[in-house]
Amino acid sequence: MSKTEKSMRRIILGLLVLLPYLVSAQGHGRPQVEMLLKGTVIDSVSEKPVEYASIAVFSIRDSALVGGGISDVNGYFEIKLKRPGRFYITIDFIGFKQLIISPVEMRPDQGPEKNLGRVIIIPSAQTLDGVEIVAEKPLVELSIDKKVVNVEQNLTTAGGTALEVLENVPGVEVDQDGNVSLRGSGNVTILIDGRPSTLAGADSKSVLEQIPAETIESVELITNPSAKYRPDGMVGIINIILKKKKGTGLNTLVSLSFGTWDRYSASISMNYSTDKFNIYGSYNYRDDKRPGRGESSFIYYNNNDYHFLNQDIETTRGHLGHSFKFGGDWYIAKKTSLGGSFGARLMGGQDTEDALSWYRDINDSIVEAYYNKAIEDEYRLNYDASISFQQKFKKPGQQLNIDGFYSYSDDVDSTFNRLNYLESDFETVISSDENDWYYAISPTLHDIYNLKIDYVHPFNDSTKLEAGFDGSWTRMDMKSEYLDYNFASQEYAFDSIRSNHFLFDENIQAIYLNYSTKIRKWGLSLGVRGEMASTNARQKDSTDNFRTYNSIYPTGALSYKLSKSKEIMVTYSRRINRPRARSLNPFIDYSFYPNMRTGNPYLDPEYINSFEITYAQYSKKGTFMPSLFYKQVFDVMTRYRISYGDTAFLMTWENYNSAISYGAELIYTYKFFPWWNASISGSWYRVEIDGSNVETDITGNSFGWNARLNNQFKFKNNWEAQFSGFIRGPRFTGQANLRPFYMFDAAVKKGFFNDKLEISLRARDLFNTGKFMIDFEDDTYEFHMKHQRSGTVLYLGLTWKLSGDYKEKRQRGNGSDGMDGGGDDIL
């Protein structure tokens, strides 16, 4: 029997039971006082409203049914009662335990209405052949402006980092250098708990590597956000939601992880809550080493003497990091709360690279060889502070949120580099002044201030207006100082040609309006955001370079509910991809000569019109969610290579005329058996670029696809297992061809003492197939590269819930609600 049929049976049964009461009420001659009972039914797991829940009201005196109803799309219900009294209430929904609320007193002197507020119902547990089946969050949830990927149950990231979590998110790719892309584009904004932190300008890879996978609750993919969201990023926003622990009394969680290649991590989280306040804190430790190996080859067509270049490279990335966070919430009054948090990350590390390079002429004779050893020491200090205020009003859903946020980072990279020329035996060092030894130190200071004011005004249960202000102020101070070694004097001397000092300021002020409503099966959301933005990117010893770009960003969403389990949604947003600070720095970096790099201080932002259509179908067995997307891009920001002679190249940035991109995405989950859940996701995309404003013959197409398969198993006696695989098909970028890449992970977990203690074992890159390979060819040269990270890595993890019932809930204000378009799934 389907869920719909069972719900209809409950409705009919309720009406039949109510009929005698309604008939008898007709003959009652006493004056009647009408009372109103209302509330909202919420799923305890997903924290989403529950539609079509059955609510029945019984008299405590004789257990007679006196009223009933069904919750709407927002979980809201209203039940009119003909008289005051003492009652008990039952709430039923398929797959959930029956909830009984008793006693509920309704007296005329207390007013004609009683609001039960948020009524939480809990999924029921079943036992099948010794296997306990408990309802869990689905892998992917669709809301008005985002897809929420629940990653808590992913065993193959246990003991890992945020980067490894993102590798398992549909549509997201992470390359060998830790660069994150969505639907084939790296122009994506990454947020943590709805905040930019210092990821906007720092080394995002290093920051993401310091976030333990166990601290992440979900990942939000926001490809066409409403006007409340910032419009940054060509393909949208990846918002990483961290867990905030809530539960009764004191709750403590300890996690340990040990991995091959000297990888260790540990964390502890504590929380204590009462009706008046909630305080929490956490500490994380990580120490790991990540070896890698690569090789590359060049063929220069126009140079017979230096015709071939080969390179063998070995790398080791070593990181030692500490991070902590503490905060709390004070419930000043029933509708007023104040919250705050402070977090800090301290990371040190050393990266080494050993590269052997040799040139051969057209006759295959070695003409030059050199060995380069680079040792980079890293120091990073980052801290974030936030304060949030929430005021709710008498009208349900009406509220005012004020959030302030500050983020600071102090990064220092120091590199010791030795390049020595070798004899043809690749061992004997040639005594030559051309040997290049240098020491470089690159400190970077980064500040972000952010103020958000959000007001929500509901007109009724399905219509609301949102308005607010969003202001951010960013400052970066980036310095690079080079000291060259003089072999004659045997001393280091300052190199003014390589050294530079770059300053960047950005000021963005925005206001927004967003209106959303539901009319029967239709849902509509319309918004507009107005921004005033200015930047100042310059070398410290040069004049100011102020640039201003003000713009309007409209958004819209239209949905239609085909049935209770089927929905289609069309969304639109205008977006912006702003130049990053490093792409604006005009200084020419000769560090990797003959491959030089520079920025363009006159680079314009690119603007995007983004369209998407998504269909969602839900069933007891799974979810089917395909999407089509199309984007128009203007003033495309792209890297542009300039050749100097046959062997020297300058990489800079330019704005191309335009581009279009389009593609499809599919997410499909299916429960084969109560103990076996499977999901498959994939995307295909294509980009067509017109760069004829820079060079008449610059036009290019790029395309690619990827797929991800995940299997989760639950067995008897608290055993769980997971097997997942990822494949990225051959991808053409317009300049290079990326060969296919595929990798498989596996994990197993065992729970003890009612899952208070969990031990897991996982294997990353199980079959040692994770190799990145690139091929490139143009009229002057061809290039081939292969790189592999650590290979197969084994992790042993332990998680211990020391106290409390340890329920995990999403935090308000500083958490995902700071990014939410109102918190309700209006559409």
Secondary structure, DSSP 4 states (H G I P E B T S, - for coil): --HHHHHHHHHHHHHHHHHHHHHHHHT--S----EEEEEEEEETTT--B-TT-EEEEEETTT--EEEEEE--TTSEEEEEESS-EEEEEEEE-TTB--EEEEEEEE-GGG-SEEEEEEEEE-B-EEEETTEEEE----SEEE-SS-EEEE-TT-GGGTT-BHHHHHTTSTTEEE-TT--EEETTBS--EEEETTB-TTTTTS-HHHHHHTSBGGGEEEEEEESS--TTS--BSSS-EEEEEEPEEE-SEEEEEEEEEEETTTEEEEEEEEEEE-SSEEEEEEEEEEEEEEEEEEEEEEEETT-SSS-EEEEEEEEEEEEEEEEEEEEEEEEEETTEEEEEEEEEEEEEEEEEEEEEEEEE-TTS-EEEEEEEEEEEEEEEEEEEEEEEEEEE-SSTT-EEEEEEEEEEEEEEEEEEEEEEEE-TTSSSBP--TT-EEEEEEEEEEEEEEEEEEEEEEEEETTEEEEEEEEEEEEEEEEEEEEEEEETTTTEEEEEEEEEEEEEEEEEEEEEEEEEEEEETTEEEEEEEEEEEEEEEEEETTS---EEEEEEEEEEEEEEEEEETTEEEEEEEEEEEEPPPHHHH--PPB-TTTTEEE---TTPPPEEEEEEEEEEEEE-SSEEEEEEEEEEEEEEEEEEEEEEETTTEEEEEEEEEEEEEEEEEEEEEEEEEETTEEEEEEEEEEEEEEE-TTT-TT-EEEEEEEEEEEEEEEEEGGGEEEEEEEEEE--EE-SSEEEPPEEEEEEEEEEEETTTTEEEEEEEESTTS--EEEEEEE-SSEEEEEEEE-S-SEEEEEEEEEEES--EEEPPSSSSGGGT-SSSS---
